[in-house]
Amino acid sequence: MSTKAMEAEEAILNMLQRYEVLAMEDLIVGRPDFTWGQLFLAVDRLSRTNVIALSRFGLSYHLRLMPCEDQLATPQGQKEPAARLTSKAEAYRAEIRA
């Protein structure tokens, strides 16, 4: 994988950790240092490896980090805070850097 592709994936993961849910349009506008195609390919790779979820919302697509299966719920059935749902993204980052 090229350095620019890894940088695009890292940029997407950083934005999703900050905003939790992100519209594809906001990603493209918020990262003018990448082309639309670079961001699209990075979103495609991240969604195919289940690091992020891509869902349609009206005419737009929204991105969010996928939680790890062991972190989906607390014993009381409540969802975990977003800050604790990023270990899958961290594991993916370590994998692509190796």
C-alpha positions in Angstrom: 0.0 0.0 0.0 1.3 3.4 -0.9 2.3 6.0 1.7 -0.4 8.4 0.5 -3.1 5.7 0.8 -2.0 5.0 4.4 -2.0 8.7 5.1 -5.6 9.0 3.8 -6.7 6.0 6.0 -5.0 7.6 9.0 -6.7 10.9 8.3 -10.1 9.3 8.1 -9.6 7.4 11.3 -8.4 10.6 13.1 -11.5 12.5 11.9 -13.8 9.7 13.0 -12.3 9.5 16.4 -12.9 13.3 16.8 -16.4 13.4 15.3 -17.8 9.8 15.7 -20.1 10.2 12.6 -18.9 11.9 9.5 -20.7 12.6 6.2 -18.6 11.7 3.1 -19.0 15.3 1.9 -17.6 16.7 5.2 -14.6 14.3 4.9 -13.9 15.5 1.3 -14.2 19.2 2.3 -12.3 18.8 5.5 -9.3 17.1 3.9 -8.4 19.1 0.8 -4.9 17.6 0.9 -6.3 14.4 -0.5 -8.1 13.9 -3.8 -11.7 12.7 -3.8 -10.5 9.4 -5.3 -7.8 8.9 -2.6 -10.4 9.4 0.1 -13.0 7.1 -1.7 -10.4 4.3 -2.0 -9.4 4.7 1.7 -13.1 4.6 2.8 -13.6 1.5 0.6 -10.6 -0.3 2.1 -11.6 0.6 5.7 -15.2 -0.5 5.2 -14.2 -3.8 3.5 -12.0 -4.6 6.5 -14.8 -3.7 8.9 -12.8 -0.9 10.5 -15.5 1.6 9.6 -19.2 1.4 8.8 -20.6 3.1 5.8 -24.3 3.8 5.7 -26.6 5.8 3.5 -28.5 8.6 5.0 -30.8 10.3 2.5 -28.6 11.4 -0.4 -25.4 11.2 1.6 -23.2 8.5 3.0 -22.1 8.6 6.7 -19.0 7.0 8.2 -18.5 5.8 11.7 -15.9 3.6 13.5 -16.9 -0.1 14.0 -16.8 -1.2 17.6 -15.0 -4.4 18.5 -17.5 -7.2 19.2 -16.3 -7.6 22.8 -17.0 -3.9 23.4 -20.5 -3.6 22.0 -22.4 -3.6 25.3 -21.8 -3.3 29.0 -23.2 -6.0 31.4 -26.3 -3.7 31.9 -26.9 -3.7 28.1 -25.8 -0.1 27.7 -23.5 0.9 24.8 -19.9 1.8 25.6 -18.8 5.4 25.1 -17.2 6.2 21.8 -13.7 6.6 23.3 -13.7 2.9 24.2 -14.8 1.8 20.8 -11.6 2.6 18.9 -9.5 -0.4 19.6 -10.3 -1.9 16.2 -9.1 1.2 14.5 -5.9 1.1 16.6 -5.3 -2.5 15.8 -5.8 -1.7 12.1 -3.3 1.2 12.3 -0.7 -1.1 13.9 -1.3 -3.7 11.2 -0.8 -1.4 8.3 2.3 0.1 9.8 3.9 -3.4 10.3 
